[in-house]
């Protein structure tokens, strides 16, 4: 299945910095894809700390179970990712695949298996031909390179139409550090932890517990705010690796002033990647930002924002460039959160459409028509019950989504 590149894709893939203590290699296993790499090996320097967040889907894949189990150790020496088969709902054989893969990579990287992270993405329920991964790993170990970030980003894709990367610099004290990362995701995207695979890495020296707190906080404001189709993947994983090679001073805690700039940069990278996932939503032609204010709490606002972002009626109206604002009102009401119908305001593209419980007297649909024809759509709702606010990112729902998913296994 050859997919046309999303019209919302960035013009180019960013220049990811070479980060000390991180090397990548990719190769083709012959497992599912022909003519492209589908297995990635990453090596991290000794002493690299790690943090992770994983899917809340109650049918997680074997790699998620493995990564959860070893996360408390807080040390990472390697990462193996395969694309094409998700290793989900594969029973004892799936667990053995993970264990065998971790053991094989550990031997090559001179580390215990519990320091090797595993991730898989692709079709659910198919057995994984483990030897196709493990037989490839020795060659990948020989090919490890510090400048392999772009290749790694391309290697992990499935129905994605473009590779997703982002990077930033930050300061911890007077020391400059770098953060980079890449992600995959296009369908089966819903914000219930991570909503796809994302791997971030930095040369900063940060303890695992501090790293975990920062990742969890940034994840809630980035990847957990993106949705394509409301389906939470069984393989969702976001991992952050810190090699310590920048030799910055030791951070005290995640709330300390010394890490404020790093936290800001981390959120920027994760937000960039999350928005790219929405821009690559299967069949997408428009990127949608939903902003909710005046809610009972931030949590309530987020629930409302996601109710709007996940509504097939809202998304199809936007795909048809129809300012059918009544569907947005409907989605607010179905969220189950408090909203003052008689004081609520709604704007599309900055144009006031509804206020005080009815259509705004000044509203003319022609005023919003140019906005609906663009690729960047903005919905703003004030539900007039409190001070809570939140946002969500999504895309429209087109015929392309049906075509991609109807043919996914063919």
C-alpha positions in Angstrom: 0.0 0.0 0.0 1.6 3.2 -1.2 0.4 6.3 0.6 0.5 9.9 -0.7 2.4 12.3 1.6 0.1 14.3 3.9 -0.5 17.8 2.6 0.1 18.9 6.2 3.6 17.5 6.4 6.5 19.9 7.2 8.5 20.9 4.2 11.6 19.0 5.3 12.8 16.7 8.1 14.7 18.7 10.7 18.4 18.4 11.2 18.6 16.3 14.3 21.8 17.0 16.3 24.4 14.3 17.0 24.0 13.7 20.7 26.9 12.2 22.6 26.2 8.7 23.9 23.6 7.8 21.3 24.1 5.7 18.2 21.6 4.2 15.7 21.5 1.6 13.0 18.6 0.3 10.8 18.1 -2.7 8.5 15.5 -4.7 6.7 14.3 -7.9 8.3 12.1 -9.2 5.5 9.4 -9.6 8.0 6.7 -7.5 6.3 8.1 -4.7 4.2 10.2 -4.9 1.1 12.6 -2.3 0.0 12.8 -0.4 3.2 14.3 -0.7 6.7 12.0 -2.0 9.4 14.2 -2.8 12.4 16.1 -0.2 14.4 18.8 -0.7 17.0 19.9 2.2 19.3 22.8 2.1 21.7 23.1 4.3 24.7 26.3 5.0 26.7 26.9 3.3 30.0 25.0 5.1 32.8 22.2 6.4 30.6 19.1 6.9 32.6 15.6 6.4 31.2 11.9 7.4 31.8 8.8 6.1 30.1 5.1 6.3 29.8 2.9 3.6 28.3 -0.5 2.8 27.0 -3.5 2.4 29.3 -5.1 0.1 26.8 -5.9 -3.1 28.7 -4.6 -5.3 25.8 -1.0 -4.1 25.8 1.7 -5.8 23.6 4.5 -7.9 25.0 7.1 -5.1 24.5 5.0 -2.8 26.7 4.9 -5.4 29.4 8.6 -5.9 29.2 9.4 -2.1 29.3 7.1 -1.6 32.2 8.8 -4.3 34.1 12.4 -3.0 33.7 11.6 0.7 33.9 12.1 0.8 37.7 15.8 -0.1 37.2 16.2 3.3 35.6 19.1 2.3 33.3 19.1 1.8 29.5 21.9 0.6 27.2 19.8 -0.2 24.1 16.5 0.0 22.3 15.2 -2.3 19.5 12.1 -1.3 17.5 10.5 -3.3 14.7 7.7 -2.0 12.4 5.1 -4.2 10.6 4.1 -6.6 13.3 3.0 -5.2 16.7 3.7 -8.3 18.9 0.3 -7.8 20.5 -2.1 -10.7 21.5 0.6 -13.2 20.7 0.7 -15.1 24.1 3.7 -16.8 25.5 5.4 -16.7 22.1 5.2 -12.9 22.0 6.9 -12.6 25.4 9.6 -15.0 24.3 10.2 -12.9 21.2 10.8 -9.9 23.5 13.1 -11.8 25.9 15.1 -13.3 23.0 15.5 -9.9 21.3 16.6 -8.3 24.5 19.1 -11.0 25.2 20.5 -10.9 21.7 20.9 -7.1 21.8 22.3 -7.2 25.4 25.1 -9.6 24.3 26.1 -7.3 21.4 26.0 -4.2 23.6 27.7 -5.8 26.6 24.8 -5.2 28.9 22.2 -7.2 30.9 18.9 -7.8 29.1 17.0 -5.7 31.6 18.8 -2.6 30.2 17.4 -3.2 26.7 14.1 -1.6 25.8 11.8 -3.1 23.1 9.0 -1.6 21.0 6.9 -2.9 18.1 4.3 -1.5 15.9 2.1 -2.9 13.1 -0.6 -5.5 12.7 -2.1 -7.0 15.9 -2.3 -10.8 16.5 0.3 -12.0 14.0 3.2 -14.1 15.3 6.6 -12.4 15.1 9.4 -14.4 13.3 11.9 -13.6 16.1 14.9 -14.9 14.1 14.3 -12.2 11.5 15.1 -9.6 14.2 17.8 -11.4 16.1 19.7 -12.5 13.0 19.8 -8.9 11.9 21.0 -7.4 15.1 24.8 -8.3 14.7 25.0 -6.4 11.5 23.2 -3.5 13.0 25.6 -3.5 15.9 28.4 -3.1 13.5 26.7 -0.3 11.6 25.9 1.9 14.7 26.4 5.6 13.9 25.9 8.8 15.8 24.3 10.5 12.9 21.5 7.9 12.3 18.6 9.8 13.7 16.9 10.5 10.4 17.2 6.9 9.3 15.8 5.7 12.6 12.8 8.0 12.3 12.0 6.5 8.8 12.7 3.0 9.9 9.8 2.8 12.5 7.0 4.0 10.2 3.9 2.0 9.3 1.0 3.9 7.7 2.8 7.2 8.3 3.4 9.3 5.2 6.4 11.2 6.6 9.1 10.8 9.3 8.6 13.0 12.4 11.5 14.6 14.2 12.2 17.5 16.4 15.1 19.0 18.5 15.9 21.8 20.8 18.7 23.1 23.0 18.5 24.0 26.6 20.6 25.1 29.6 21.0 23.4 32.9 22.8 26.0 34.9 25.5 27.4 32.6 25.8 24.1 30.6 24.1 23.8 27.2 22.4 20.5 26.6 20.6 19.1 23.6 17.3 17.2 23.2 16.1 15.4 20.1 13.5 12.8 19.3 11.4 11.1 16.7 7.9 9.6 16.6 5.6 7.5 14.5 1.9 7.6 14.4 -0.9 8.2 11.9 -3.9 6.0 12.9 -5.1 4.3 16.0 -4.3 7.6 17.8 -6.1 8.7 21.0 -4.8 10.5 24.0 -4.7 7.9 26.8 -1.0 8.1 27.7 1.1 8.4 24.6 -0.8 7.5 21.5 2.0 6.1 19.3 5.8 5.4 19.6 8.1 8.3 20.5 11.8 8.1 21.4 13.6 11.1 22.9 17.2 11.5 23.9 19.4 14.1 25.5 23.0 14.4 26.5 22.0 15.9 29.9 22.8 14.1 33.2 19.5 13.7 35.0 18.5 11.0 37.5 15.9 8.6 36.4 13.3 9.6 39.0 13.6 13.3 38.0 13.5 12.4 34.3 10.3 10.4 34.9 8.5 13.3 36.6 9.4 15.7 33.8 8.4 13.2 31.0 5.1 12.5 32.7 4.3 16.1 33.1 5.3 17.1 29.5 3.4 14.0 28.1 0.2 15.2 29.6 0.5 18.5 27.8 1.7 17.1 24.5 1.1 13.6 23.3 -2.0 13.2 25.5 -3.6 16.2 23.7 -3.5 14.7 20.3 -6.1 12.4 18.7 -6.8 11.1 15.2 -9.6 8.6 15.6 -10.2 8.0 19.3 -8.6 4.5 19.2 -5.8 4.0 21.8 -3.1 1.8 20.5 -2.0 -1.4 22.3 1.7 -0.5 21.7 1.8 3.2 22.9 5.2 4.0 24.3 7.2 7.2 24.9 10.7 6.7 26.2 13.2 9.4 27.2 16.9 8.6 27.5 19.6 10.8 29.2 23.2 9.9 28.4 24.8 12.3 30.9 27.6 13.1 28.4 27.0 16.9 28.7 28.4 16.6 32.2 26.1 19.3 33.6 25.8 19.8 37.3 23.4 17.4 39.1 19.8 18.6 39.1 18.2 18.6 42.5 14.6 17.8 41.5 12.1 18.3 38.6 10.6 21.4 40.2 13.9 23.1 40.8 14.9 26.3 38.9 18.0 24.6 37.4 15.7 22.4 35.2 13.2 25.0 34.2 14.8 25.7 30.9 15.2 22.0 30.1 11.6 21.3 30.9 10.5 24.1 28.6 12.7 22.7 25.8 11.5 19.1 26.4 7.8 20.2 26.1 8.6 22.1 22.9 10.1 18.9 21.3 7.2 16.7 22.5 4.6 19.3 21.4 6.2 19.5 17.9 6.2 15.7 17.6 2.6 15.4 18.8 1.3 18.0 16.4 3.2 16.2 13.5 1.3 13.0 14.4 -2.0 14.9 14.0 -0.8 16.4 10.8 -0.1 12.9 9.5 -3.5 11.5 10.6 -4.7 8.9 8.1 -6.3 10.7 5.2 -6.0 14.1 6.8 -6.4 17.3 4.8 -6.8 19.8 7.7 -5.0 20.3 11.1 -7.5 21.3 13.8 -6.7 23.0 17.1 -9.5 23.0 19.7 -9.3 25.4 22.6 -11.6 25.3 25.6 -11.8 27.9 28.3 -14.2 28.7 31.2 -14.6 25.1 32.3 -15.0 23.8 35.9 -11.4 22.6 35.9 -8.5 22.0 33.5 -9.4 18.3 33.5 -13.0 19.1 32.6 -11.8 21.4 29.8 -9.6 18.7 28.4 -12.6 16.2 28.4 -14.6 18.8 26.5 -11.8 19.5 24.0 -11.4 15.8 23.3 -15.1 15.3 22.9 -15.0 18.0 20.1 -11.8 16.7 18.6 -13.0 13.1 18.5 -16.5 13.8 17.1 -16.9 12.2 13.6 -19.6 14.8 12.8 -17.3 17.7 13.7 -14.4 16.2 11.8 -16.4 15.4 8.6 -17.9 18.8 8.6 -14.5 20.4 8.6 -13.4 18.0 5.9 -16.3 19.3 3.8 -15.3 22.9 4.7 -18.7 23.3 6.2 -18.9 25.7 9.3 -21.6 23.5 10.8 -21.1 24.9 14.3 -24.1 23.2 15.8 -22.0 20.0 15.8 -19.4 21.6 18.1 -22.2 22.6 20.5 -23.4 19.0 20.4 -20.0 17.7 21.2 -19.7 20.0 24.2 -23.0 18.7 25.5 -22.0 15.0 25.1 -18.8 15.4 27.0 -20.7 15.1 30.3 -18.9 18.1 31.8 -20.5 21.2 33.1 -21.2 24.0 30.5 -23.5 27.0 30.8 -25.6 26.7 27.6 -27.0 30.2 28.0 -23.6 31.9 28.4 -21.4 29.8 26.2 -19.4 31.4 23.4 -18.0 29.8 20.2 -15.5 31.1 17.7 -14.2 29.5 14.5 -11.0 31.1 13.1 -11.5 34.0 15.5 -15.0 34.7 14.2 -17.7 34.9 16.9 -20.4 32.5 15.9 -22.5 31.8 19.0 -22.8 33.7 22.3 -25.2 33.7 25.3 -27.0 30.6 24.2 -27.8 31.4 20.6 -26.2 32.5 17.3 -24.4 35.8 17.5 -26.4 38.6 15.9 -23.3 39.8 14.0 -22.5 36.4 12.5 -22.4 35.9 8.8 -21.2 32.5 7.5 -19.3 34.2 4.7 -17.0 35.6 7.3 -15.7 32.2 8.3 -15.8 30.5 4.9 -12.1 31.5 4.0 -11.0 30.0 7.2 -12.8 26.7 6.6 -11.1 26.4 3.2 -7.6 26.6 4.8 -5.5 23.8 6.2 -5.3 25.2 9.7 -8.6 25.2 11.5 -9.1 26.7 15.0 -12.2 26.1 17.2 -12.5 28.1 20.5 -15.2 27.4 23.0 -15.8 29.2 26.3 -18.3 27.1 28.4 -18.7 29.9 31.1 -18.7 27.9 34.3 -15.1 28.4 35.7 -11.5 29.0 35.0 -10.4 25.7 33.6 -8.7 25.6 30.2 -7.2 23.0 27.8 -6.6 22.3 24.2 -6.5 19.3 21.8 -5.0 18.7 18.3 -6.6 16.6 15.7 -7.3 16.3 12.0 -10.4 16.1 9.8 -12.0 12.8 8.8 -12.0 12.1 5.0 -12.6 9.2 2.6 -8.8 8.6 2.8 -9.1 7.3 6.4 -11.5 4.6 5.3 -9.4 3.7 2.2 -6.2 3.3 4.3 -7.8 1.2 7.0 -9.9 -0.9 4.7 -6.7 -2.0 2.9 -4.3 -2.0 5.9 -3.4 -5.7 5.9 -3.4 -6.1 2.1 
